[in-house]
Amino acid sequence: MVGNGRNDSAQKPKPAVPKTANEASRQFGTTLKSYSSKSLTGDKRITDLKNFQAGEPSTTASGVQLDRRHEREPIEVQLRALKDKKKDLQSRVDVLYDEARKKDVEPGELP
């Protein structure tokens, strides 16, 4: 016999849907802050790699990662990967703003 005779869909967790515009704006704001900090970290890494590539001293782009492993990829490959991540993050931010607009979150309520 397959299944247990109960409705399994009742046991699945449902996604948290904000009940008010304030809750929605808080959730969107939290996510946007997270994306913003990731973007800043990526921007700093890109700047450090470009400085290192130009021959300027850099503490973080010297080929050694913070976890003390050696980076073997060429700087151009690392820069391309970071720029791709930044584009992906920007598209996520754009989607998030669209979702907020659809949920009637006022533009001034988001960072």
Biopython code that builds the backbone (N, CA, C, O; Angstrom):
import numpy as np
from Bio.PDB.StructureBuilder import StructureBuilder

atoms = [
    (1, "MET", "N", (0.839, -1.169, 0.000)),
    (1, "MET", "CA", (0.000, 0.000, 0.000)),
    (1, "MET", "C", (0.893, 1.244, 0.000)),
    (1, "MET", "O", (1.878, 1.315, 0.735)),
    (2, "VAL", "N", (0.541, 2.200, -0.818)),
    (2, "VAL", "CA", (1.315, 3.417, -0.935)),
    (2, "VAL", "C", (0.641, 4.514, -0.128)),
    (2, "VAL", "O", (-0.576, 4.688, -0.203)),
    (3, "GLY", "N", (1.443, 5.265, 0.656)),
    (3, "GLY", "CA", (0.905, 6.365, 1.446)),
    (3, "GLY", "C", (0.321, 5.883, 2.750)),
    (3, "GLY", "O", (0.268, 4.681, 3.009)),
    (4, "ASN", "N", (-0.114, 6.808, 3.565)),
    (4, "ASN", "CA", (-0.657, 6.447, 4.859)),
    (4, "ASN", "C", (-2.123, 6.845, 4.999)),
    (4, "ASN", "O", (-2.677, 6.811, 6.099)),
    (5, "GLY", "N", (-2.751, 7.223, 3.888)),
    (5, "GLY", "CA", (-4.161, 7.544, 3.934)),
    (5, "GLY", "C", (-4.455, 8.963, 4.390)),
    (5, "GLY", "O", (-5.605, 9.400, 4.360)),
    (6, "ARG", "N", (-3.428, 9.684, 4.811)),
    (6, "ARG", "CA", (-3.621, 11.065, 5.243)),
    (6, "ARG", "C", (-3.220, 12.004, 4.103)),
    (6, "ARG", "O", (-2.505, 11.615, 3.179)),
    (7, "ASN", "N", (-3.677, 13.191, 4.186)),
    (7, "ASN", "CA", (-3.324, 14.188, 3.204)),
    (7, "ASN", "C", (-1.946, 14.750, 3.548)),
    (7, "ASN", "O", (-1.804, 15.506, 4.509)),
    (8, "ASP", "N", (-0.925, 14.377, 2.758)),
    (8, "ASP", "CA", (0.449, 14.798, 3.030)),
    (8, "ASP", "C", (0.658, 16.293, 2.822)),
    (8, "ASP", "O", (1.576, 16.874, 3.398)),
    (9, "SER", "N", (-0.181, 16.918, 2.007)),
    (9, "SER", "CA", (0.022, 18.343, 1.763)),
    (9, "SER", "C", (-0.259, 19.165, 3.009)),
    (9, "SER", "O", (0.235, 20.287, 3.123)),
    (10, "ALA", "N", (-1.034, 18.642, 3.942)),
    (10, "ALA", "CA", (-1.323, 19.375, 5.177)),
    (10, "ALA", "C", (-0.110, 19.408, 6.100)),
    (10, "ALA", "O", (-0.019, 20.278, 6.966)),
    (11, "GLN", "N", (0.826, 18.471, 5.926)),
    (11, "GLN", "CA", (1.989, 18.410, 6.792)),
    (11, "GLN", "C", (3.174, 19.214, 6.253)),
    (11, "GLN", "O", (4.141, 19.443, 6.980)),
    (12, "LYS", "N", (3.116, 19.642, 4.999)),
    (12, "LYS", "CA", (4.225, 20.395, 4.419)),
    (12, "LYS", "C", (4.219, 21.806, 4.981)),
    (12, "LYS", "O", (3.165, 22.431, 5.094)),
    (13, "PRO", "N", (5.400, 22.307, 5.335)),
    (13, "PRO", "CA", (5.444, 23.685, 5.837)),
    (13, "PRO", "C", (5.127, 24.661, 4.713)),
    (13, "PRO", "O", (5.582, 24.496, 3.582)),
    (14, "LYS", "N", (4.356, 25.657, 5.035)),
    (14, "LYS", "CA", (3.994, 26.672, 4.052)),
    (14, "LYS", "C", (4.962, 27.834, 4.181)),
    (14, "LYS", "O", (5.398, 28.158, 5.286)),
    (15, "PRO", "N", (5.309, 28.474, 3.051)),
    (15, "PRO", "CA", (6.227, 29.603, 3.124)),
    (15, "PRO", "C", (5.609, 30.751, 3.908)),
    (15, "PRO", "O", (4.401, 30.981, 3.863)),
    (16, "ALA", "N", (6.458, 31.454, 4.617)),
    (16, "ALA", "CA", (5.993, 32.575, 5.421)),
    (16, "ALA", "C", (5.602, 33.727, 4.506)),
    (16, "ALA", "O", (6.438, 34.271, 3.785)),
    (17, "VAL", "N", (4.338, 34.088, 4.541)),
    (17, "VAL", "CA", (3.840, 35.189, 3.739)),
    (17, "VAL", "C", (3.563, 36.347, 4.674)),
    (17, "VAL", "O", (2.799, 36.204, 5.628)),
    (18, "PRO", "N", (4.172, 37.491, 4.414)),
    (18, "PRO", "CA", (3.945, 38.627, 5.301)),
    (18, "PRO", "C", (2.475, 39.037, 5.285)),
    (18, "PRO", "O", (1.838, 39.066, 4.232)),
    (19, "LYS", "N", (1.947, 39.354, 6.472)),
    (19, "LYS", "CA", (0.534, 39.685, 6.584)),
    (19, "LYS", "C", (0.277, 41.161, 6.361)),
    (19, "LYS", "O", (-0.815, 41.535, 5.933)),
    (20, "THR", "N", (1.236, 41.994, 6.635)),
    (20, "THR", "CA", (1.049, 43.423, 6.447)),
    (20, "THR", "C", (2.161, 43.989, 5.593)),
    (20, "THR", "O", (3.192, 43.354, 5.374)),
    (21, "ALA", "N", (1.924, 45.203, 5.114)),
    (21, "ALA", "CA", (2.947, 45.866, 4.294)),
    (21, "ALA", "C", (4.196, 46.155, 5.118)),
    (21, "ALA", "O", (5.307, 46.120, 4.591)),
    (22, "ASN", "N", (4.020, 46.444, 6.432)),
    (22, "ASN", "CA", (5.182, 46.687, 7.291)),
    (22, "ASN", "C", (6.052, 45.453, 7.410)),
    (22, "ASN", "O", (7.278, 45.544, 7.339)),
    (23, "GLU", "N", (5.424, 44.293, 7.591)),
    (23, "GLU", "CA", (6.194, 43.050, 7.673)),
    (23, "GLU", "C", (6.907, 42.783, 6.358)),
    (23, "GLU", "O", (8.064, 42.364, 6.344)),
    (24, "ALA", "N", (6.213, 43.028, 5.257)),
    (24, "ALA", "CA", (6.818, 42.807, 3.937)),
    (24, "ALA", "C", (8.001, 43.740, 3.738)),
    (24, "ALA", "O", (9.060, 43.317, 3.274)),
    (25, "SER", "N", (7.824, 45.013, 4.090)),
    (25, "SER", "CA", (8.924, 45.955, 3.899)),
    (25, "SER", "C", (10.104, 45.609, 4.797)),
    (25, "SER", "O", (11.255, 45.794, 4.399)),
    (26, "ARG", "N", (9.840, 45.108, 6.000)),
    (26, "ARG", "CA", (10.925, 44.686, 6.895)),
    (26, "ARG", "C", (11.682, 43.498, 6.298)),
    (26, "ARG", "O", (12.912, 43.463, 6.320)),
    (27, "GLN", "N", (10.936, 42.523, 5.763)),
    (27, "GLN", "CA", (11.584, 41.350, 5.171)),
    (27, "GLN", "C", (12.408, 41.744, 3.945)),
    (27, "GLN", "O", (13.550, 41.313, 3.786)),
    (28, "PHE", "N", (11.811, 42.570, 3.080)),
    (28, "PHE", "CA", (12.546, 43.011, 1.895)),
    (28, "PHE", "C", (13.761, 43.839, 2.295)),
    (28, "PHE", "O", (14.829, 43.702, 1.699)),
    (29, "GLY", "N", (13.607, 44.694, 3.297)),
    (29, "GLY", "CA", (14.720, 45.518, 3.764)),
    (29, "GLY", "C", (15.865, 44.688, 4.299)),
    (29, "GLY", "O", (17.030, 44.979, 4.026)),
    (30, "THR", "N", (15.538, 43.645, 5.066)),
    (30, "THR", "CA", (16.572, 42.764, 5.605)),
    (30, "THR", "C", (17.334, 42.073, 4.482)),
    (30, "THR", "O", (18.561, 41.986, 4.514)),
    (31, "THR", "N", (16.599, 41.584, 3.494)),
    (31, "THR", "CA", (17.243, 40.906, 2.370)),
    (31, "THR", "C", (18.101, 41.887, 1.574)),
    (31, "THR", "O", (19.209, 41.550, 1.157)),
    (32, "LEU", "N", (17.593, 43.091, 1.366)),
    (32, "LEU", "CA", (18.366, 44.097, 0.624)),
    (32, "LEU", "C", (19.644, 44.467, 1.357)),
    (32, "LEU", "O", (20.680, 44.662, 0.722)),
    (33, "LYS", "N", (19.593, 44.568, 2.683)),
    (33, "LYS", "CA", (20.799, 44.871, 3.457)),
    (33, "LYS", "C", (21.830, 43.765, 3.304)),
    (33, "LYS", "O", (23.027, 44.030, 3.191)),
    (34, "SER", "N", (21.359, 42.526, 3.300)),
    (34, "SER", "CA", (22.256, 41.388, 3.118)),
    (34, "SER", "C", (22.929, 41.453, 1.743)),
    (34, "SER", "O", (24.140, 41.266, 1.624)),
    (35, "TYR", "N", (22.122, 41.722, 0.706)),
    (35, "TYR", "CA", (22.671, 41.826, -0.644)),
    (35, "TYR", "C", (23.658, 42.989, -0.737)),
    (35, "TYR", "O", (24.683, 42.891, -1.412)),
    (36, "SER", "N", (23.343, 44.084, -0.057)),
    (36, "SER", "CA", (24.208, 45.256, -0.086)),
    (36, "SER", "C", (25.569, 44.958, 0.536)),
    (36, "SER", "O", (26.603, 45.361, 0.002)),
    (37, "SER", "N", (25.566, 44.250, 1.668)),
    (37, "SER", "CA", (26.844, 43.928, 2.310)),
    (37, "SER", "C", (27.660, 42.967, 1.447)),
    (37, "SER", "O", (28.883, 43.079, 1.376)),
    (38, "LYS", "N", (26.980, 42.019, 0.788)),
    (38, "LYS", "CA", (27.694, 41.108, -0.114)),
    (38, "LYS", "C", (28.278, 41.871, -1.294)),
    (38, "LYS", "O", (29.384, 41.573, -1.745)),
    (39, "SER", "N", (27.539, 42.853, -1.793)),
    (39, "SER", "CA", (28.010, 43.655, -2.913)),
    (39, "SER", "C", (29.235, 44.476, -2.515)),
    (39, "SER", "O", (30.197, 44.576, -3.276)),
    (40, "LEU", "N", (29.192, 45.061, -1.320)),
    (40, "LEU", "CA", (30.343, 45.838, -0.856)),
    (40, "LEU", "C", (31.582, 44.970, -0.688)),
    (40, "LEU", "O", (32.689, 45.380, -1.037)),
    (41, "THR", "N", (31.391, 43.776, -0.157)),
    (41, "THR", "CA", (32.508, 42.842, 0.005)),
    (41, "THR", "C", (33.093, 42.485, -1.352)),
    (41, "THR", "O", (34.313, 42.439, -1.515)),
    (42, "GLY", "N", (32.227, 42.232, -2.325)),
    (42, "GLY", "CA", (32.696, 41.922, -3.677)),
    (42, "GLY", "C", (33.418, 43.096, -4.312)),
    (42, "GLY", "O", (34.437, 42.918, -4.980)),
    (43, "ASP", "N", (32.889, 44.304, -4.101)),
    (43, "ASP", "CA", (33.545, 45.497, -4.649)),
    (43, "ASP", "C", (34.941, 45.676, -4.060)),
    (43, "ASP", "O", (35.883, 46.012, -4.778)),
    (44, "LYS", "N", (35.073, 45.452, -2.758)),
    (44, "LYS", "CA", (36.388, 45.576, -2.118)),
    (44, "LYS", "C", (37.354, 44.546, -2.680)),
    (44, "LYS", "O", (38.522, 44.847, -2.924)),
    (45, "ARG", "N", (36.863, 43.335, -2.882)),
    (45, "ARG", "CA", (37.716, 42.265, -3.415)),
    (45, "ARG", "C", (38.162, 42.601, -4.842)),
    (45, "ARG", "O", (39.321, 42.384, -5.198)),
    (46, "ILE", "N", (37.243, 43.130, -5.657)),
    (46, "ILE", "CA", (37.580, 43.526, -7.031)),
    (46, "ILE", "C", (38.633, 44.626, -7.021)),
    (46, "ILE", "O", (39.592, 44.582, -7.790)),
    (47, "THR", "N", (38.451, 45.612, -6.147)),
    (47, "THR", "CA", (39.419, 46.706, -6.039)),
    (47, "THR", "C", (40.782, 46.180, -5.611)),
    (47, "THR", "O", (41.806, 46.572, -6.172)),
    (48, "ASP", "N", (40.799, 45.295, -4.622)),
    (48, "ASP", "CA", (42.070, 44.732, -4.164)),
    (48, "ASP", "C", (42.770, 43.946, -5.271)),
    (48, "ASP", "O", (43.985, 44.049, -5.435)),
    (49, "LEU", "N", (42.004, 43.163, -6.028)),
    (49, "LEU", "CA", (42.613, 42.390, -7.113)),
    (49, "LEU", "C", (43.165, 43.306, -8.195)),
    (49, "LEU", "O", (44.246, 43.056, -8.729)),
    (50, "LYS", "N", (42.429, 44.363, -8.522)),
    (50, "LYS", "CA", (42.923, 45.305, -9.534)),
    (50, "LYS", "C", (44.184, 46.017, -9.049)),
    (50, "LYS", "O", (45.123, 46.217, -9.819)),
    (51, "ASN", "N", (44.203, 46.398, -7.775)),
    (51, "ASN", "CA", (45.406, 47.029, -7.216)),
    (51, "ASN", "C", (46.587, 46.072, -7.245)),
    (51, "ASN", "O", (47.698, 46.464, -7.601)),
    (52, "PHE", "N", (46.355, 44.831, -6.877)),
    (52, "PHE", "CA", (47.426, 43.832, -6.890)),
    (52, "PHE", "C", (47.934, 43.612, -8.306)),
    (52, "PHE", "O", (49.137, 43.480, -8.530)),
    (53, "GLN", "N", (47.009, 43.574, -9.260)),
    (53, "GLN", "CA", (47.385, 43.364, -10.651)),
    (53, "GLN", "C", (48.208, 44.544, -11.175)),
    (53, "GLN", "O", (49.082, 44.360, -12.023)),
    (54, "ALA", "N", (47.934, 45.752, -10.676)),
    (54, "ALA", "CA", (48.662, 46.943, -11.096)),
    (54, "ALA", "C", (50.004, 47.081, -10.385)),
    (54, "ALA", "O", (50.766, 48.003, -10.672)),
    (55, "GLY", "N", (50.296, 46.173, -9.462)),
    (55, "GLY", "CA", (51.578, 46.206, -8.772)),
    (55, "GLY", "C", (51.555, 46.974, -7.467)),
    (55, "GLY", "O", (52.594, 47.160, -6.834)),
    (56, "GLU", "N", (50.389, 47.415, -7.063)),
    (56, "GLU", "CA", (50.271, 48.129, -5.806)),
    (56, "GLU", "C", (50.128, 47.133, -4.663)),
    (56, "GLU", "O", (49.561, 46.056, -4.849)),
    (57, "PRO", "N", (50.632, 47.477, -3.492)),
    (57, "PRO", "CA", (50.518, 46.537, -2.372)),
    (57, "PRO", "C", (49.066, 46.361, -1.930)),
    (57, "PRO", "O", (48.291, 47.315, -1.876)),
    (58, "SER", "N", (48.732, 45.137, -1.620)),
    (58, "SER", "CA", (47.388, 44.823, -1.150)),
    (58, "SER", "C", (47.501, 43.682, -0.157)),
    (58, "SER", "O", (48.221, 42.711, -0.390)),
    (59, "THR", "N", (46.802, 43.801, 0.929)),
    (59, "THR", "CA", (46.896, 42.762, 1.957)),
    (59, "THR", "C", (45.987, 41.579, 1.677)),
    (59, "THR", "O", (46.276, 40.465, 2.114)),
    (60, "THR", "N", (44.887, 41.799, 0.953)),
    (60, "THR", "CA", (43.938, 40.699, 0.761)),
    (60, "THR", "C", (44.044, 40.033, -0.598)),
    (60, "THR", "O", (43.538, 38.922, -0.761)),
    (61, "ALA", "N", (44.671, 40.653, -1.572)),
    (61, "ALA", "CA", (44.731, 40.080, -2.914)),
    (61, "ALA", "C", (46.107, 39.559, -3.259)),
    (61, "ALA", "O", (46.475, 39.523, -4.434)),
    (62, "SER", "N", (46.865, 39.160, -2.278)),
    (62, "SER", "CA", (48.234, 38.726, -2.520)),
    (62, "SER", "C", (48.342, 37.271, -2.948)),
    (62, "SER", "O", (49.437, 36.712, -3.001)),
    (63, "GLY", "N", (47.203, 36.662, -3.254)),
    (63, "GLY", "CA", (47.214, 35.266, -3.659)),
    (63, "GLY", "C", (46.920, 34.333, -2.501)),
    (63, "GLY", "O", (46.786, 33.126, -2.702)),
    (64, "VAL", "N", (46.819, 34.863, -1.305)),
    (64, "VAL", "CA", (46.495, 34.048, -0.136)),
    (64, "VAL", "C", (45.133, 34.479, 0.379)),
    (64, "VAL", "O", (44.919, 35.655, 0.672)),
    (65, "GLN", "N", (44.223, 33.540, 0.490)),
    (65, "GLN", "CA", (42.890, 33.826, 0.989)),
    (65, "GLN", "C", (42.911, 33.972, 2.506)),
    (65, "GLN", "O", (43.886, 33.607, 3.163)),
    (66, "LEU", "N", (41.832, 34.505, 3.048)),
    (66, "LEU", "CA", (41.763, 34.697, 4.494)),
    (66, "LEU", "C", (41.859, 33.386, 5.259)),
    (66, "LEU", "O", (42.334, 33.356, 6.394)),
    (67, "ASP", "N", (41.406, 32.302, 4.634)),
    (67, "ASP", "CA", (41.492, 31.015, 5.312)),
    (67, "ASP", "C", (42.847, 30.343, 5.066)),
    (67, "ASP", "O", (43.014, 29.145, 5.296)),
    (68, "ARG", "N", (43.780, 31.117, 4.608)),
    (68, "ARG", "CA", (45.186, 30.727, 4.432)),
    (68, "ARG", "C", (45.421, 29.718, 3.306)),
    (68, "ARG", "O", (46.423, 29.001, 3.311)),
    (69, "ARG", "N", (44.510, 29.663, 2.353)),
    (69, "ARG", "CA", (44.787, 28.788, 1.215)),
    (69, "ARG", "C", (45.322, 29.620, 0.063)),
    (69, "ARG", "O", (45.005, 30.804, -0.049)),
    (70, "HIS", "N", (46.107, 29.028, -0.767)),
    (70, "HIS", "CA", (46.728, 29.732, -1.886)),
    (70, "HIS", "C", (45.762, 29.738, -3.067)),
    (70, "HIS", "O", (45.186, 28.706, -3.412)),
    (71, "GLU", "N", (45.591, 30.898, -3.679)),
    (71, "GLU", "CA", (44.699, 31.014, -4.832)),
    (71, "GLU", "C", (45.513, 30.779, -6.098)),
    (71, "GLU", "O", (46.472, 31.502, -6.367)),
    (72, "ARG", "N", (45.139, 29.786, -6.863)),
    (72, "ARG", "CA", (45.910, 29.428, -8.048)),
    (72, "ARG", "C", (45.313, 29.976, -9.335)),
    (72, "ARG", "O", (45.960, 29.926, -10.381)),
    (73, "GLU", "N", (44.099, 30.495, -9.279)),
    (73, "GLU", "CA", (43.482, 31.035, -10.483)),
    (73, "GLU", "C", (44.122, 32.374, -10.842)),
    (73, "GLU", "O", (44.457, 33.164, -9.960)),
    (74, "PRO", "N", (44.289, 32.624, -12.130)),
    (74, "PRO", "CA", (44.812, 33.936, -12.541)),
    (74, "PRO", "C", (43.863, 35.051, -12.092)),
    (74, "PRO", "O", (42.664, 34.835, -11.918)),
    (75, "ILE", "N", (44.418, 36.224, -11.913)),
    (75, "ILE", "CA", (43.640, 37.362, -11.426)),
    (75, "ILE", "C", (42.498, 37.686, -12.378)),
    (75, "ILE", "O", (41.407, 38.037, -11.928)),
    (76, "GLU", "N", (42.723, 37.577, -13.686)),
    (76, "GLU", "CA", (41.667, 37.864, -14.658)),
    (76, "GLU", "C", (40.469, 36.950, -14.454)),
    (76, "GLU", "O", (39.325, 37.389, -14.569)),
    (77, "VAL", "N", (40.726, 35.674, -14.152)),
    (77, "VAL", "CA", (39.649, 34.714, -13.927)),
    (77, "VAL", "C", (38.905, 35.056, -12.635)),
    (77, "VAL", "O", (37.677, 34.986, -12.579)),
    (78, "GLN", "N", (39.652, 35.423, -11.613)),
    (78, "GLN", "CA", (39.024, 35.804, -10.349)),
    (78, "GLN", "C", (38.156, 37.052, -10.530)),
    (78, "GLN", "O", (37.042, 37.124, -10.011)),
    (79, "LEU", "N", (38.683, 38.041, -11.279)),
    (79, "LEU", "CA", (37.919, 39.265, -11.524)),
    (79, "LEU", "C", (36.641, 38.970, -12.302)),
    (79, "LEU", "O", (35.580, 39.505, -11.983)),
    (80, "ARG", "N", (36.741, 38.127, -13.313)),
    (80, "ARG", "CA", (35.567, 37.775, -14.111)),
    (80, "ARG", "C", (34.518, 37.086, -13.251)),
    (80, "ARG", "O", (33.327, 37.373, -13.375)),
    (81, "ALA", "N", (34.951, 36.183, -12.385)),
    (81, "ALA", "CA", (34.009, 35.482, -11.504)),
    (81, "ALA", "C", (33.342, 36.449, -10.528)),
    (81, "ALA", "O", (32.140, 36.357, -10.281)),
    (82, "LEU", "N", (34.124, 37.372, -9.977)),
    (82, "LEU", "CA", (33.545, 38.352, -9.053)),
    (82, "LEU", "C", (32.560, 39.278, -9.758)),
    (82, "LEU", "O", (31.520, 39.621, -9.196)),
    (83, "LYS", "N", (32.878, 39.682, -10.980)),
    (83, "LYS", "CA", (31.967, 40.546, -11.735)),
    (83, "LYS", "C", (30.678, 39.799, -12.092)),
    (83, "LYS", "O", (29.595, 40.385, -12.083)),
    (84, "ASP", "N", (30.797, 38.504, -12.406)),
    (84, "ASP", "CA", (29.601, 37.702, -12.674)),
    (84, "ASP", "C", (28.724, 37.588, -11.431)),
    (84, "ASP", "O", (27.499, 37.675, -11.514)),
    (85, "LYS", "N", (29.362, 37.392, -10.277)),
    (85, "LYS", "CA", (28.615, 37.330, -9.021)),
    (85, "LYS", "C", (27.911, 38.649, -8.741)),
    (85, "LYS", "O", (26.779, 38.674, -8.257)),
    (86, "LYS", "N", (28.599, 39.747, -9.053)),
    (86, "LYS", "CA", (28.013, 41.067, -8.827)),
    (86, "LYS", "C", (26.799, 41.271, -9.733)),
    (86, "LYS", "O", (25.784, 41.806, -9.287)),
    (87, "LYS", "N", (26.887, 40.854, -10.995)),
    (87, "LYS", "CA", (25.743, 40.966, -11.906)),
    (87, "LYS", "C", (24.571, 40.128, -11.404)),
    (87, "LYS", "O", (23.424, 40.572, -11.446)),
    (88, "ASP", "N", (24.859, 38.921, -10.931)),
    (88, "ASP", "CA", (23.819, 38.048, -10.399)),
    (88, "ASP", "C", (23.155, 38.678, -9.181)),
    (88, "ASP", "O", (21.934, 38.635, -9.035)),
    (89, "LEU", "N", (23.959, 39.255, -8.321)),
    (89, "LEU", "CA", (23.437, 39.905, -7.121)),
    (89, "LEU", "C", (22.566, 41.105, -7.498)),
    (89, "LEU", "O", (21.522, 41.327, -6.885)),
    (90, "GLN", "N", (22.985, 41.872, -8.495)),
    (90, "GLN", "CA", (22.192, 43.019, -8.936)),
    (90, "GLN", "C", (20.861, 42.570, -9.526)),
    (90, "GLN", "O", (19.838, 43.222, -9.317)),
    (91, "SER", "N", (20.867, 41.463, -10.259)),
    (91, "SER", "CA", (19.603, 40.970, -10.805)),
    (91, "SER", "C", (18.682, 40.497, -9.685)),
    (91, "SER", "O", (17.465, 40.659, -9.779)),
    (92, "ARG", "N", (19.248, 39.912, -8.624)),
    (92, "ARG", "CA", (18.442, 39.519, -7.473)),
    (92, "ARG", "C", (17.824, 40.730, -6.785)),
    (92, "ARG", "O", (16.673, 40.688, -6.350)),
    (93, "VAL", "N", (18.598, 41.810, -6.691)),
    (93, "VAL", "CA", (18.091, 43.049, -6.086)),
    (93, "VAL", "C", (16.944, 43.592, -6.933)),
    (93, "VAL", "O", (15.921, 44.016, -6.396)),
    (94, "ASP", "N", (17.111, 43.580, -8.257)),
    (94, "ASP", "CA", (16.056, 44.068, -9.142)),
    (94, "ASP", "C", (14.775, 43.246, -8.989)),
    (94, "ASP", "O", (13.677, 43.802, -8.950)),
    (95, "VAL", "N", (14.919, 41.937, -8.903)),
    (95, "VAL", "CA", (13.760, 41.059, -8.708)),
    (95, "VAL", "C", (13.103, 41.343, -7.370)),
    (95, "VAL", "O", (11.876, 41.357, -7.266)),
    (96, "LEU", "N", (13.914, 41.570, -6.351)),
    (96, "LEU", "CA", (13.383, 41.855, -5.020)),
    (96, "LEU", "C", (12.584, 43.148, -5.014)),
    (96, "LEU", "O", (11.514, 43.214, -4.408)),
    (97, "TYR", "N", (13.096, 44.183, -5.687)),
    (97, "TYR", "CA", (12.350, 45.444, -5.786)),
    (97, "TYR", "C", (11.032, 45.238, -6.538)),
    (97, "TYR", "O", (10.007, 45.807, -6.162)),
    (98, "ASP", "N", (11.059, 44.422, -7.604)),
    (98, "ASP", "CA", (9.823, 44.141, -8.341)),
    (98, "ASP", "C", (8.804, 43.430, -7.456)),
    (98, "ASP", "O", (7.621, 43.767, -7.470)),
    (99, "GLU", "N", (9.270, 42.440, -6.681)),
    (99, "GLU", "CA", (8.374, 41.725, -5.776)),
    (99, "GLU", "C", (7.792, 42.669, -4.728)),
    (99, "GLU", "O", (6.609, 42.582, -4.399)),
    (100, "ALA", "N", (8.617, 43.562, -4.208)),
    (100, "ALA", "CA", (8.149, 44.517, -3.207)),
    (100, "ALA", "C", (7.090, 45.432, -3.815)),
    (100, "ALA", "O", (6.083, 45.736, -3.176)),
    (101, "ARG", "N", (7.320, 45.868, -5.043)),
    (101, "ARG", "CA", (6.356, 46.728, -5.707)),
    (101, "ARG", "C", (5.024, 46.002, -5.904)),
    (101, "ARG", "O", (3.959, 46.591, -5.720)),
    (102, "LYS", "N", (5.087, 44.726, -6.278)),
    (102, "LYS", "CA", (3.872, 43.934, -6.474)),
    (102, "LYS", "C", (3.115, 43.710, -5.172)),
    (102, "LYS", "O", (1.898, 43.530, -5.182)),
    (103, "LYS", "N", (3.833, 43.721, -4.049)),
    (103, "LYS", "CA", (3.189, 43.519, -2.747)),
    (103, "LYS", "C", (2.811, 44.846, -2.100)),
    (103, "LYS", "O", (2.536, 44.912, -0.902)),
    (104, "ASP", "N", (2.803, 45.903, -2.912)),
    (104, "ASP", "CA", (2.377, 47.237, -2.471)),
    (104, "ASP", "C", (3.252, 47.836, -1.375)),
    (104, "ASP", "O", (2.763, 48.582, -0.527)),
    (105, "VAL", "N", (4.526, 47.517, -1.389)),
    (105, "VAL", "CA", (5.458, 48.144, -0.451)),
    (105, "VAL", "C", (5.853, 49.483, -1.075)),
    (105, "VAL", "O", (6.257, 49.542, -2.237)),
    (106, "GLU", "N", (5.733, 50.538, -0.304)),
    (106, "GLU", "CA", (6.050, 51.874, -0.791)),
    (106, "GLU", "C", (7.543, 52.003, -1.076)),
    (106, "GLU", "O", (8.354, 51.460, -0.325)),
    (107, "PRO", "N", (7.929, 52.707, -2.141)),
    (107, "PRO", "CA", (9.347, 52.857, -2.473)),
    (107, "PRO", "C", (10.184, 53.481, -1.357)),
    (107, "PRO", "O", (11.358, 53.140, -1.206)),
    (108, "GLY", "N", (9.608, 54.378, -0.585)),
    (108, "GLY", "CA", (10.348, 55.032, 0.486)),
    (108, "GLY", "C", (10.594, 54.142, 1.688)),
    (108, "GLY", "O", (11.387, 54.492, 2.562)),
    (109, "GLU", "N", (9.928, 52.996, 1.749)),
    (109, "GLU", "CA", (10.083, 52.083, 2.887)),
    (109, "GLU", "C", (11.286, 51.154, 2.743)),
    (109, "GLU", "O", (11.684, 50.496, 3.704)),
    (110, "LEU", "N", (11.862, 51.100, 1.550)),
    (110, "LEU", "CA", (13.006, 50.225, 1.300)),
    (110, "LEU", "C", (14.285, 51.029, 1.230)),
    (110, "LEU", "O", (14.274, 52.185, 0.807)),
    (111, "PRO", "N", (15.397, 50.421, 1.644)),
    (111, "PRO", "CA", (16.685, 51.139, 1.592)),
    (111, "PRO", "C", (17.150, 51.351, 0.169)),
    (111, "PRO", "O", (18.210, 51.936, -0.053)),
]
sb = StructureBuilder()
sb.init_structure("model")
sb.init_model(0)
sb.init_chain("A")
sb.init_seg("    ")
for serial, (resi, resn, name, xyz) in enumerate(atoms, 1):
    if name == "N":
        sb.init_residue(resn, " ", resi, " ")
    sb.init_atom(name, np.array(xyz, "f"), 0.0, 1.0, " ", f" {name:<3s}", serial, name[0])
structure = sb.get_structure()
